[in-house]
Amino acid sequence: GGEPAAAAWGLEGEAEKVVYSRSQVSFAGTKALGDALRLFMPKSTEFMSSDSELWNFLCSLKHEFSPVILRSKDVYGYSSC
């Protein structure tokens, strides 16, 4: 009767490993990104002491440089079919 419990525990262990490895990857990715920013934008890292500050900085860039999609009514004053 103990085998199903052992199998379930094994699966749970695997799931924990996956979550752990993903968190490691995201941390490593953040570090690499921080290093790249330090290289190309030295001033940008002066205010980034944590991952959340880095994330907020990147989100601000995304919003600042996001493209504006112009429709024909915006450009020509009429709407296309």
C-alpha positions, 0 to 999 in steps of 0.5 A: 500500500505504500507504493502510490504514496512514494510515487506521489512524493517522487512527483512532488519532488520533481515539481519542486526541482522544476520550480527551484530551477526556474527561480535560479534561471530567472535570477541568473537572467536578471543578473545577466541583464543587470550586467548588460545594463551596467555595460551599456547604460552606466547611469541606469544602474545607480538606482537599481539595488533590487530585482524589483527595481530592475523590473520597474525600470525595464517596464518604464522603458517598455512604456516609454518606447512602445510604438504607437499604431496609427490608423488611417483616420489618425493620419488622413482624417478618415477611416478605411473600410 
